[in-house]
Amino acid sequence: MENKEKTEGTVSMKDNESKEPVSWATLFCRLFAHLSKEVVEKFGEEGEQAIRDGVWNFGVERGRNIAERAKANGGEANVENYLPNYDMGRSDDFTAQNTYGDNQVEQLFSQCGFADQWIQDGMEEYGKLYCDMIDPAIAHGYNEDLECIHDRRVYEDGVCSFCFRMKDKKAE
């Protein structure tokens, strides 16, 4: 397998960065961006769709696991049990306000460590492939009747806004 050296789009330590180890989130973001960049550069739109499909499948699997956790904790896969049984801990890299309402929960992220990292690295084009798919996929895997409305994104709006709500069966 050929190993070629690249400089464009690679991430290197900035003068102001610490020489200390980085977080798992930083490593995840950098790995995801580099893998996505290679796939998209080599396979174009088909590669981009493959990345989206992979993120979707990963998200659905995570959602199913969250539903199993809710059931194991004596609950059902509903809105009220979604966030308390979520599978990813929130580090200091993520700041969100959760607001529960009538059969829905809204989240407003004022800080997202993933998006911040992709922006810092100039790799937001690839980060968006993750961001656009992951939360709707997790919601779908958790409960097919749970929809995710992701109407504001850090990349464009400085915040991420989500609304997770159960579909109205009467309206369908």
C-alpha positions as CSV (number, residue, x, y, z in Angstrom):
1,M,0.0,0.0,0.0
2,E,1.4,3.4,-1.0
3,N,2.0,5.9,1.8
4,K,2.0,9.4,0.3
5,E,2.9,12.4,2.3
6,K,0.3,15.2,2.2
7,T,0.4,18.7,3.7
8,E,-2.8,20.2,2.4
9,G,-5.7,19.7,4.8
10,T,-3.5,18.0,7.4
11,V,-3.6,19.0,11.0
12,S,-0.4,19.9,12.8
13,M,0.2,21.3,16.2
14,K,-0.3,25.0,16.3
15,D,2.2,27.3,18.1
16,N,-0.4,28.0,20.8
17,E,-1.4,24.3,21.3
18,S,-0.2,22.4,24.4
19,K,2.2,19.5,24.0
20,E,-0.1,17.6,26.3
21,P,-2.3,14.7,25.0
22,V,-5.5,15.7,23.3
23,S,-9.0,14.5,24.2
24,W,-10.7,11.5,22.6
25,A,-13.1,13.9,20.9
26,T,-10.2,15.7,19.2
27,L,-8.8,12.5,18.0
28,F,-12.2,11.2,16.8
29,C,-12.8,14.5,14.9
30,R,-9.4,14.4,13.2
31,L,-9.7,10.7,12.3
32,F,-13.2,11.1,10.9
33,A,-12.2,14.2,8.9
34,H,-9.2,12.5,7.4
35,L,-11.0,9.3,6.5
36,S,-13.9,11.3,5.0
37,K,-11.6,13.6,3.1
38,E,-9.8,10.6,1.5
39,V,-13.0,8.9,0.6
40,V,-14.6,12.0,-0.9
41,E,-11.5,13.0,-2.9
42,K,-11.1,9.5,-4.3
43,F,-14.8,8.7,-5.0
44,G,-16.5,12.1,-5.2
45,E,-20.3,12.2,-4.7
46,E,-20.5,8.4,-4.3
47,G,-17.8,8.5,-1.6
48,E,-19.6,11.4,0.2
49,Q,-22.8,9.3,0.1
50,A,-21.0,6.3,1.5
51,I,-19.7,8.4,4.4
52,R,-23.3,9.6,5.0
53,D,-24.6,6.1,4.9
54,G,-22.0,4.9,7.3
55,V,-22.7,7.6,9.8
56,W,-26.5,6.9,9.4
57,N,-25.9,3.2,10.2
58,F,-23.6,4.0,13.1
59,G,-26.3,6.4,14.5
60,V,-29.1,3.8,14.1
61,E,-27.0,1.3,16.0
62,R,-26.3,3.8,18.8
63,G,-30.1,4.6,19.0
64,R,-31.0,1.0,19.3
65,N,-28.4,0.7,22.1
66,I,-29.9,3.7,23.9
67,A,-33.4,2.2,23.6
68,E,-32.0,-1.0,25.2
69,R,-30.4,1.0,28.0
70,A,-33.8,2.7,28.6
71,K,-35.6,-0.7,28.8
72,A,-32.9,-2.1,31.1
73,N,-33.4,0.9,33.3
74,G,-37.2,0.1,33.5
75,G,-38.4,2.6,31.0
76,E,-39.6,2.7,27.4
77,A,-38.1,4.3,24.3
78,N,-39.9,7.6,24.6
79,V,-38.9,11.3,24.7
80,E,-38.6,11.4,28.5
81,N,-36.1,8.5,28.5
82,Y,-34.0,9.6,25.5
83,L,-31.4,11.9,27.1
84,P,-31.2,10.3,30.5
85,N,-30.1,7.0,28.8
86,Y,-27.9,8.6,26.1
87,D,-24.7,6.7,25.3
88,M,-22.2,9.6,25.2
89,G,-21.1,11.5,28.2
90,R,-20.9,15.3,27.9
91,S,-17.5,16.6,28.5
92,D,-16.6,20.2,29.0
93,D,-16.4,20.4,25.2
94,F,-20.2,20.4,25.0
95,T,-22.6,22.9,26.6
96,A,-26.3,22.3,26.1
97,Q,-29.6,23.5,27.6
98,N,-32.4,20.9,27.6
99,T,-36.0,22.0,27.6
100,Y,-38.7,19.4,28.0
101,G,-42.1,20.1,26.6
102,D,-45.3,18.3,25.4
103,N,-43.9,15.0,24.1
104,Q,-40.6,16.6,23.0
105,V,-37.2,17.8,24.2
106,E,-35.3,20.7,22.7
107,Q,-31.6,21.0,23.0
108,L,-29.6,24.2,22.4
109,F,-25.9,23.7,22.2
110,S,-23.9,26.8,22.7
111,Q,-20.7,24.9,22.4
112,C,-20.0,21.7,20.4
113,G,-16.5,20.3,20.7
114,F,-16.8,18.4,17.5
115,A,-17.8,21.3,15.3
116,D,-15.3,23.6,17.1
117,Q,-12.5,21.1,16.3
118,W,-13.5,20.7,12.6
119,I,-13.7,24.4,12.2
120,Q,-10.3,24.9,13.9
121,D,-8.8,22.3,11.6
122,G,-10.4,23.7,8.5
123,M,-12.2,20.4,8.0
124,E,-15.8,21.5,8.6
125,E,-16.8,20.3,5.1
126,Y,-16.2,16.7,6.4
127,G,-17.5,17.4,9.9
128,K,-20.8,18.4,8.3
129,L,-21.1,14.9,6.8
130,Y,-21.2,13.6,10.4
131,C,-23.4,16.4,11.9
132,D,-26.1,16.3,9.2
133,M,-26.7,12.6,9.7
134,I,-25.9,11.5,13.3
135,D,-28.7,12.8,15.4
136,P,-31.6,12.0,13.1
137,A,-30.1,8.5,12.8
138,I,-29.8,8.0,16.5
139,A,-33.3,9.2,17.1
140,H,-34.6,6.8,14.4
141,G,-32.7,3.9,15.9
142,Y,-34.0,4.8,19.3
143,N,-37.6,4.9,18.2
144,E,-38.8,5.1,14.6
145,D,-41.5,7.6,15.8
146,L,-39.0,10.0,17.2
147,E,-38.1,12.7,14.8
148,C,-35.1,15.0,15.0
149,I,-35.3,18.5,13.7
150,H,-31.9,20.1,13.5
151,D,-32.6,23.6,12.3
152,R,-29.5,25.6,13.4
153,R,-25.9,24.5,13.2
154,V,-22.7,25.8,14.8
155,Y,-21.1,26.2,11.4
156,E,-23.6,28.8,10.1
157,D,-25.4,30.0,13.3
158,G,-22.9,29.7,16.1
159,V,-25.2,27.3,18.0
160,C,-26.8,23.9,17.3
161,S,-30.5,23.6,17.9
162,F,-32.3,20.2,18.0
163,C,-35.9,19.3,18.7
164,F,-36.6,15.6,19.4
165,R,-40.3,14.9,19.3
166,M,-42.7,12.0,18.8
167,K,-44.5,12.0,15.4
168,D,-48.2,12.7,15.7
169,K,-49.8,9.5,14.6
170,K,-53.1,11.2,14.1
171,A,-51.6,13.6,11.5
172,E,-50.3,10.8,9.3
